Amino acid sequence: MVTVTNPGIVTTTSTPQRLRRLRVGIVSALVLALVGAVSTFLVAHSAAVSVQSAVVPAQAAIADTWNLLHRVDVALSTCTTDPAAQRGRTDCAVVLANGEYHGQIAIAVQNLAVLAGLAVGDRADRQVIQVVQGLLIDHLGLVEQAHFHLGQGHALLAEAYLRYAGNLLRGSIHDQLLDFVGRIGAELARQRQTHDNAPALALLWLVPLLVAVGLLLGGQVWLTKRFNRWLNVPLATASVGLVALGVVAARPLWAGAALAESTDGVRALLDAGLPPSAPALGPDDHLVAVAATAARSFNLEYVMPVLAIVCLALVIVGFQRRLDEYGTRSG
């Protein structure tokens, strides 16, 4: 029997009661730690997956789209509708006749369709892509008008249509694409904020896990003195399991460097924007690889519950053995 004395109050706690209370305390703390660990892991993993599967591909797609359109613009704005005044410039009739710009704009439209399917921003954000697709149709119509009038011998009218098409591309189309770059940046900022909050969120599982470890170690010390046994194998194994659970739960912290590097890399590309008269930069292979590394889960969302269940079972078995032993001795 264990007697706890306070001024005016005397209470008696039996060994079985203390064993049960320790068991309940450890189990409760472990359950709280598991809930906190899985929740914070899923939040952090979701942010990393969003960067890898949406933000990085979106930046790549919009850079590729602008580069295609920039090549079309260079080809159409540097050609001449007057063969007699070529002076090293390409004949617009040749450029328009080969139809290469058709293929480039078609690929650009396909890139925009992929971009619209990515989970970047909300539905209103992705409507910007539909606006760009409509403007590209208008641009293509102006180029076709230029081709038609050039074939009719109306060089000045064809040149005017090509100039309108170039102004549309470098104006409204470029501005809408740049607007979507800003929306990608807003999505990136949301995911980066999740990364920055990871240390604070870790307290949701770290505090109860430390409580569980403290109770478990303290309980084993008490059991050693009470039952004259140096080792309770299930409880000792559970202690190791709790440490392993802590290491696994800390994945968002020790994988944070990769996520930080990927978000910083994409941010630099987004800040560079879409130069009106030059190609845009897209993510290189290293940045793509780093983003993929940050998004790897190693199935830890399943490993953590399994570890926790094993630890719970070991705790229950470890204390139950001492309860049974105490009952046998008392009997």
DRENDO-1510 file (C-alpha; in Angstrom, 1 decimal, always signed):
<recs>
REC; n; res; u; v; w
REC; 1; MET; +0.0; +0.0; +0.0 .
REC; 2; VAL; +1.2; +3.6; -0.8 .
REC; 3; THR; +0.1; +6.3; +1.6 .
REC; 4; VAL; +0.1; +10.0; +0.6 .
REC; 5; THR; -0.3; +12.4; +3.4 .
REC; 6; ASN; -1.5; +16.1; +3.2 .
REC; 7; PRO; -2.5; +18.4; +6.1 .
REC; 8; GLY; -5.7; +17.0; +7.4 .
REC; 9; ILE; -6.1; +14.4; +4.5 .
REC; 10; VAL; -4.9; +10.9; +4.4 .
REC; 11; THR; -5.4; +8.8; +1.2 .
REC; 12; THR; -4.3; +5.3; +0.4 .
REC; 13; THR; -3.4; +4.2; -3.1 .
REC; 14; SER; -2.8; +0.5; -3.7 .
REC; 15; THR; -0.2; -0.9; -6.0 .
REC; 16; PRO; -2.8; -2.1; -8.6 .
REC; 17; GLN; -4.5; +1.3; -8.6 .
REC; 18; ARG; -1.1; +3.0; -9.3 .
REC; 19; LEU; -0.3; +0.5; -12.0 .
REC; 20; ARG; -3.7; +1.1; -13.7 .
REC; 21; ARG; -3.3; +4.9; -13.4 .
REC; 22; LEU; +0.2; +4.8; -14.9 .
REC; 23; ARG; -1.2; +2.6; -17.8 .
REC; 24; VAL; -4.1; +5.0; -18.4 .
REC; 25; GLY; -1.8; +8.0; -18.4 .
REC; 26; ILE; +0.7; +6.5; -20.8 .
REC; 27; VAL; -2.0; +5.2; -23.1 .
REC; 28; SER; -3.8; +8.6; -23.1 .
REC; 29; ALA; -0.6; +10.6; -23.8 .
REC; 30; LEU; +0.4; +8.2; -26.6 .
REC; 31; VAL; -3.0; +8.5; -28.3 .
REC; 32; LEU; -2.8; +12.3; -28.2 .
REC; 33; ALA; +0.8; +12.1; -29.5 .
REC; 34; LEU; -0.4; +9.9; -32.4 .
REC; 35; VAL; -3.3; +12.2; -33.3 .
REC; 36; GLY; -1.0; +15.2; -33.3 .
REC; 37; ALA; +1.8; +13.5; -35.2 .
REC; 38; VAL; -0.4; +12.2; -38.0 .
REC; 39; SER; -2.3; +15.5; -38.3 .
REC; 40; THR; +0.9; +17.6; -38.5 .
REC; 41; PHE; +2.5; +15.1; -40.9 .
REC; 42; LEU; -0.4; +15.2; -43.2 .
REC; 43; VAL; -0.5; +19.0; -43.2 .
REC; 44; ALA; +3.2; +19.3; -44.0 .
REC; 45; HIS; +3.1; +16.5; -46.5 .
REC; 46; SER; +0.2; +18.1; -48.3 .
REC; 47; ALA; +2.1; +21.3; -48.7 .
REC; 48; ALA; +5.2; +19.5; -50.1 .
REC; 49; VAL; +3.0; +17.5; -52.5 .
REC; 50; SER; +1.3; +20.7; -53.6 .
REC; 51; VAL; +4.6; +22.3; -54.4 .
REC; 52; GLN; +5.9; +19.2; -56.2 .
REC; 53; SER; +2.7; +18.4; -58.2 .
REC; 54; ALA; +1.1; +21.8; -58.8 .
REC; 55; VAL; +3.3; +24.8; -58.1 .
REC; 56; VAL; +6.5; +23.6; -59.9 .
REC; 57; PRO; +4.6; +22.1; -62.9 .
REC; 58; ALA; +2.5; +25.3; -63.1 .
REC; 59; GLN; +5.7; +27.5; -63.2 .
REC; 60; ALA; +7.2; +25.2; -65.8 .
REC; 61; ALA; +4.0; +25.2; -68.0 .
REC; 62; ILE; +3.6; +29.0; -67.9 .
REC; 63; ALA; +7.3; +29.5; -68.7 .
REC; 64; ASP; +7.1; +27.0; -71.6 .
REC; 65; THR; +3.9; +28.7; -72.9 .
REC; 66; TRP; +5.5; +32.1; -72.9 .
REC; 67; ASN; +8.6; +30.9; -74.6 .
REC; 68; LEU; +6.6; +29.3; -77.4 .
REC; 69; LEU; +4.6; +32.5; -77.8 .
REC; 70; HIS; +7.8; +34.6; -77.7 .
REC; 71; ARG; +9.2; +32.5; -80.6 .
REC; 72; VAL; +6.1; +33.1; -82.6 .
REC; 73; ASP; +6.2; +36.8; -81.9 .
REC; 74; VAL; +9.9; +37.0; -82.9 .
REC; 75; ALA; +9.2; +35.2; -86.1 .
REC; 76; LEU; +6.2; +37.4; -87.1 .
REC; 77; SER; +7.6; +40.7; -85.9 .
REC; 78; THR; +11.0; +40.5; -87.6 .
REC; 79; CYS; +9.8; +39.3; -91.0 .
REC; 80; THR; +8.9; +41.8; -93.8 .
REC; 81; THR; +5.9; +42.0; -96.1 .
REC; 82; ASP; +8.0; +43.7; -98.7 .
REC; 83; PRO; +10.4; +41.2; -100.4 .
REC; 84; ALA; +12.2; +44.1; -102.1 .
REC; 85; ALA; +13.3; +45.5; -98.7 .
REC; 86; GLN; +14.3; +42.3; -97.0 .
REC; 87; ARG; +17.9; +43.3; -96.1 .
REC; 88; GLY; +18.5; +40.0; -94.3 .
REC; 89; ARG; +14.9; +39.8; -92.9 .
REC; 90; THR; +12.7; +36.8; -93.5 .
REC; 91; ASP; +9.9; +37.1; -96.0 .
REC; 92; CYS; +6.6; +37.1; -94.1 .
REC; 93; ALA; +4.9; +35.2; -96.9 .
REC; 94; VAL; +7.4; +32.3; -96.2 .
REC; 95; VAL; +6.9; +32.4; -92.5 .
REC; 96; LEU; +3.1; +32.4; -92.8 .
REC; 97; ALA; +3.1; +29.8; -95.5 .
REC; 98; ASN; +5.1; +27.2; -93.6 .
REC; 99; GLY; +2.5; +27.3; -90.7 .
REC; 100; GLU; +5.1; +26.7; -88.0 .
REC; 101; TYR; +3.4; +29.3; -85.8 .
REC; 102; HIS; +0.2; +27.1; -85.9 .
REC; 103; GLY; +2.0; +24.2; -84.3 .
REC; 104; GLN; +3.7; +26.5; -81.6 .
REC; 105; ILE; +0.4; +28.1; -80.7 .
REC; 106; ALA; -1.3; +24.7; -80.6 .
REC; 107; ILE; +1.4; +23.5; -78.1 .
REC; 108; ALA; +0.9; +26.7; -76.1 .
REC; 109; VAL; -2.8; +26.0; -75.9 .
REC; 110; GLN; -2.1; +22.4; -74.7 .
REC; 111; ASN; +0.2; +23.8; -72.0 .
REC; 112; LEU; -2.6; +26.1; -70.9 .
REC; 113; ALA; -5.0; +23.2; -70.7 .
REC; 114; VAL; -2.5; +21.3; -68.5 .
REC; 115; LEU; -2.1; +24.5; -66.4 .
REC; 116; ALA; -5.8; +24.9; -65.9 .
REC; 117; GLY; -6.0; +21.3; -64.6 .
REC; 118; LEU; -3.4; +21.9; -61.9 .
REC; 119; ALA; -4.5; +22.6; -58.3 .
REC; 120; VAL; -3.2; +26.1; -58.2 .
REC; 121; GLY; -5.5; +28.7; -56.6 .
REC; 122; ASP; -9.2; +28.4; -56.8 .
REC; 123; ARG; -11.6; +28.2; -59.8 .
REC; 124; ALA; -11.6; +32.0; -60.3 .
REC; 125; ASP; -7.8; +32.0; -60.5 .
REC; 126; ARG; -7.9; +29.3; -63.2 .
REC; 127; GLN; -10.4; +31.3; -65.2 .
REC; 128; VAL; -7.5; +33.5; -66.2 .
REC; 129; ILE; -6.2; +30.6; -68.3 .
REC; 130; GLN; -9.5; +30.6; -70.2 .
REC; 131; VAL; -9.1; +34.3; -70.9 .
REC; 132; VAL; -5.6; +33.7; -72.4 .
REC; 133; GLN; -7.0; +30.8; -74.5 .
REC; 134; GLY; -9.6; +33.2; -75.9 .
REC; 135; LEU; -7.0; +35.9; -76.6 .
REC; 136; LEU; -4.8; +33.3; -78.4 .
REC; 137; ILE; -7.7; +32.6; -80.7 .
REC; 138; ASP; -8.0; +36.3; -81.4 .
REC; 139; HIS; -4.2; +36.4; -82.1 .
REC; 140; LEU; -4.4; +33.5; -84.4 .
REC; 141; GLY; -7.3; +35.2; -86.3 .
REC; 142; LEU; -5.2; +38.4; -86.8 .
REC; 143; VAL; -2.3; +36.3; -88.2 .
REC; 144; GLU; -4.6; +34.5; -90.5 .
REC; 145; GLN; -6.0; +37.8; -91.7 .
REC; 146; ALA; -2.4; +39.0; -92.4 .
REC; 147; HIS; -1.8; +35.8; -94.3 .
REC; 148; PHE; -4.9; +36.3; -96.4 .
REC; 149; HIS; -4.3; +39.9; -97.3 .
REC; 150; LEU; -0.6; +39.2; -98.1 .
REC; 151; GLY; -1.8; +36.6; -100.5 .
REC; 152; GLN; -4.1; +39.2; -102.1 .
REC; 153; GLY; -1.1; +41.5; -102.5 .
REC; 154; HIS; -2.2; +43.9; -99.7 .
REC; 155; ALA; +1.2; +44.1; -98.0 .
REC; 156; LEU; +0.4; +47.2; -95.9 .
REC; 157; LEU; -2.8; +45.7; -94.6 .
REC; 158; ALA; -1.0; +42.4; -93.8 .
REC; 159; GLU; +1.7; +44.3; -92.0 .
REC; 160; ALA; -1.0; +46.1; -89.9 .
REC; 161; TYR; -2.6; +42.8; -88.9 .
REC; 162; LEU; +0.8; +41.4; -87.9 .
REC; 163; ARG; +1.4; +44.5; -85.8 .
REC; 164; TYR; -2.0; +44.2; -84.1 .
REC; 165; ALA; -1.2; +40.5; -83.4 .
REC; 166; GLY; +2.2; +41.4; -81.9 .
REC; 167; ASN; +0.7; +44.1; -79.7 .
REC; 168; LEU; -2.0; +41.7; -78.5 .
REC; 169; LEU; +0.6; +39.1; -77.7 .
REC; 170; ARG; +3.0; +41.4; -75.9 .
REC; 171; GLY; +0.1; +43.3; -74.3 .
REC; 172; SER; -3.0; +41.6; -73.1 .
REC; 173; ILE; -1.8; +38.0; -73.4 .
REC; 174; HIS; +1.5; +38.7; -71.7 .
REC; 175; ASP; -0.3; +40.6; -68.9 .
REC; 176; GLN; -2.8; +37.8; -68.3 .
REC; 177; LEU; +0.0; +35.2; -68.1 .
REC; 178; LEU; +1.9; +37.5; -65.7 .
REC; 179; ASP; -1.2; +37.8; -63.6 .
REC; 180; PHE; -1.4; +34.0; -63.3 .
REC; 181; VAL; +2.3; +34.0; -62.3 .
REC; 182; GLY; +1.2; +36.1; -59.3 .
REC; 183; ARG; -1.5; +33.6; -58.5 .
REC; 184; ILE; +1.1; +30.8; -58.6 .
REC; 185; GLY; +3.2; +32.9; -56.2 .
REC; 186; ALA; +0.2; +33.3; -53.8 .
REC; 187; GLU; -0.2; +29.5; -53.8 .
REC; 188; LEU; +3.5; +29.0; -53.2 .
REC; 189; ALA; +3.3; +31.5; -50.3 .
REC; 190; ARG; +0.5; +29.5; -48.7 .
REC; 191; GLN; +2.5; +26.3; -48.9 .
REC; 192; ARG; +5.6; +28.0; -47.6 .
REC; 193; GLN; +3.7; +29.3; -44.6 .
REC; 194; THR; +2.8; +25.7; -43.7 .
REC; 195; HIS; +6.5; +24.8; -43.7 .
REC; 196; ASP; +7.3; +27.8; -41.6 .
REC; 197; ASN; +4.7; +26.7; -39.0 .
REC; 198; ALA; +6.1; +23.2; -38.8 .
REC; 199; PRO; +8.1; +23.8; -35.6 .
REC; 200; ALA; +5.1; +25.2; -33.8 .
REC; 201; LEU; +2.8; +22.4; -35.0 .
REC; 202; ALA; +5.3; +19.9; -33.7 .
REC; 203; LEU; +4.3; +20.8; -30.2 .
REC; 204; LEU; +1.0; +19.1; -30.8 .
REC; 205; TRP; +2.7; +15.7; -30.8 .
REC; 206; LEU; +6.0; +16.4; -29.0 .
REC; 207; VAL; +4.5; +17.5; -25.7 .
REC; 208; PRO; +2.2; +14.4; -25.2 .
REC; 209; LEU; +5.0; +12.1; -26.5 .
REC; 210; LEU; +7.4; +13.5; -23.9 .
REC; 211; VAL; +4.8; +13.0; -21.2 .
REC; 212; ALA; +4.3; +9.4; -22.4 .
REC; 213; VAL; +8.0; +8.7; -22.4 .
REC; 214; GLY; +8.4; +10.4; -18.9 .
REC; 215; LEU; +5.6; +8.3; -17.4 .
REC; 216; LEU; +6.9; +5.1; -19.0 .
REC; 217; LEU; +10.5; +5.6; -17.8 .
REC; 218; GLY; +9.3; +6.7; -14.4 .
REC; 219; GLY; +7.0; +3.8; -14.2 .
REC; 220; GLN; +9.7; +1.4; -15.0 .
REC; 221; VAL; +11.9; +2.8; -12.3 .
REC; 222; TRP; +9.1; +2.4; -9.8 .
REC; 223; LEU; +8.4; -1.1; -11.0 .
REC; 224; THR; +12.0; -2.0; -10.5 .
REC; 225; LYS; +12.0; -0.9; -6.9 .
REC; 226; ARG; +8.5; -2.3; -6.2 .
REC; 227; PHE; +9.0; -5.8; -7.7 .
REC; 228; ASN; +12.7; -6.1; -7.6 .
REC; 229; ARG; +13.0; -6.7; -11.3 .
REC; 230; TRP; +15.6; -5.0; -13.4 .
REC; 231; LEU; +13.9; -5.2; -16.7 .
REC; 232; ASN; +10.3; -5.3; -18.0 .
REC; 233; VAL; +10.8; -6.3; -21.6 .
REC; 234; PRO; +7.4; -5.1; -23.0 .
REC; 235; LEU; +7.8; -1.7; -21.3 .
REC; 236; ALA; +11.5; -1.4; -22.3 .
REC; 237; THR; +10.5; -2.2; -25.9 .
REC; 238; ALA; +7.7; +0.3; -25.8 .
REC; 239; SER; +10.2; +3.0; -24.7 .
REC; 240; VAL; +12.3; +2.3; -27.8 .
REC; 241; GLY; +9.1; +2.3; -29.9 .
REC; 242; LEU; +8.2; +5.8; -28.6 .
REC; 243; VAL; +11.6; +7.1; -29.5 .
REC; 244; ALA; +11.1; +5.7; -33.0 .
REC; 245; LEU; +7.7; +7.3; -33.2 .
REC; 246; GLY; +9.2; +10.6; -32.3 .
REC; 247; VAL; +11.9; +10.3; -35.0 .
REC; 248; VAL; +9.2; +9.4; -37.6 .
REC; 249; ALA; +6.9; +12.1; -36.5 .
REC; 250; ALA; +9.7; +14.6; -37.0 .
REC; 251; ARG; +9.9; +14.0; -40.7 .
REC; 252; PRO; +8.4; +17.4; -41.6 .
REC; 253; LEU; +11.2; +19.0; -39.6 .
REC; 254; TRP; +14.1; +17.1; -40.9 .
REC; 255; ALA; +12.7; +17.2; -44.5 .
REC; 256; GLY; +12.0; +20.9; -44.2 .
REC; 257; ALA; +15.4; +21.8; -45.8 .
REC; 258; ALA; +14.3; +20.2; -49.1 .
REC; 259; LEU; +10.9; +22.0; -49.1 .
REC; 260; ALA; +12.6; +25.3; -48.2 .
REC; 261; GLU; +15.0; +24.9; -51.1 .
REC; 262; SER; +12.3; +24.0; -53.6 .
REC; 263; THR; +10.0; +26.9; -52.5 .
REC; 264; ASP; +13.0; +29.4; -52.6 .
REC; 265; GLY; +13.9; +28.1; -56.1 .
REC; 266; VAL; +10.4; +28.5; -57.5 .
REC; 267; ARG; +10.1; +31.9; -55.8 .
REC; 268; ALA; +13.2; +33.1; -57.6 .
REC; 269; LEU; +11.8; +32.0; -61.0 .
REC; 270; LEU; +8.4; +33.6; -60.3 .
REC; 271; ASP; +10.1; +36.9; -59.2 .
REC; 272; ALA; +11.9; +36.8; -62.6 .
REC; 273; GLY; +8.5; +36.9; -64.2 .
REC; 274; LEU; +7.9; +36.7; -68.0 .
REC; 275; PRO; +10.2; +39.2; -69.7 .
REC; 276; PRO; +8.1; +40.8; -72.6 .
REC; 277; SER; +11.0; +40.6; -75.1 .
REC; 278; ALA; +12.9; +37.6; -73.8 .
REC; 279; PRO; +12.4; +33.9; -72.9 .
REC; 280; ALA; +11.3; +33.0; -69.4 .
REC; 281; LEU; +13.2; +30.6; -67.1 .
REC; 282; GLY; +11.6; +27.4; -66.0 .
REC; 283; PRO; +12.6; +24.9; -63.2 .
REC; 284; ASP; +15.8; +22.9; -63.9 .
REC; 285; ASP; +16.2; +19.2; -63.1 .
REC; 286; HIS; +17.7; +19.9; -59.7 .
REC; 287; LEU; +14.8; +21.9; -58.6 .
REC; 288; VAL; +12.3; +19.3; -59.8 .
REC; 289; ALA; +14.3; +16.6; -58.0 .
REC; 290; VAL; +14.5; +18.6; -54.7 .
REC; 291; ALA; +10.7; +19.2; -54.8 .
REC; 292; ALA; +10.1; +15.4; -55.4 .
REC; 293; THR; +12.4; +14.6; -52.4 .
REC; 294; ALA; +10.5; +16.9; -50.1 .
REC; 295; ALA; +7.2; +15.3; -51.2 .
REC; 296; ARG; +8.2; +11.7; -50.5 .
REC; 297; SER; +6.2; +10.3; -47.6 .
REC; 298; PHE; +7.8; +6.9; -47.2 .
REC; 299; ASN; +4.3; +5.8; -46.2 .
REC; 300; LEU; +4.9; +7.3; -42.7 .
REC; 301; GLU; +1.2; +8.1; -42.4 .
REC; 302; TYR; +0.7; +4.4; -42.0 .
REC; 303; VAL; +4.0; +3.6; -40.2 .
REC; 304; MET; +3.1; +6.0; -37.3 .
REC; 305; PRO; -0.2; +4.3; -36.4 .
REC; 306; VAL; +1.4; +0.9; -36.6 .
REC; 307; LEU; +4.2; +2.0; -34.3 .
REC; 308; ALA; +1.7; +3.5; -31.9 .
REC; 309; ILE; -0.5; +0.4; -31.8 .
REC; 310; VAL; +2.5; -1.8; -31.1 .
REC; 311; CYS; +3.6; +0.5; -28.3 .
REC; 312; LEU; +0.1; +0.6; -26.8 .
REC; 313; ALA; +0.0; -3.2; -26.9 .
REC; 314; LEU; +3.4; -3.5; -25.2 .
REC; 315; VAL; +2.3; -1.0; -22.5 .
REC; 316; ILE; -0.9; -2.9; -21.8 .
REC; 317; VAL; +0.9; -6.2; -21.7 .
REC; 318; GLY; +3.8; -4.9; -19.6 .
REC; 319; PHE; +1.6; -3.4; -16.9 .
REC; 320; GLN; -0.8; -6.4; -17.0 .
REC; 321; ARG; +2.0; -8.8; -16.2 .
REC; 322; ARG; +2.8; -6.8; -13.0 .
REC; 323; LEU; -0.9; -6.7; -12.1 .
REC; 324; ASP; -1.2; -10.4; -12.5 .
REC; 325; GLU; +2.1; -10.9; -10.5 .
REC; 326; TYR; +0.8; -8.7; -7.7 .
REC; 327; GLY; -2.5; -10.6; -7.7 .
REC; 328; THR; -0.6; -13.9; -7.4 .
REC; 329; ARG; +1.6; -12.6; -4.6 .
REC; 330; SER; -1.4; -11.2; -2.7 .
REC; 331; GLY; -3.3; -14.5; -3.2 .
</recs>
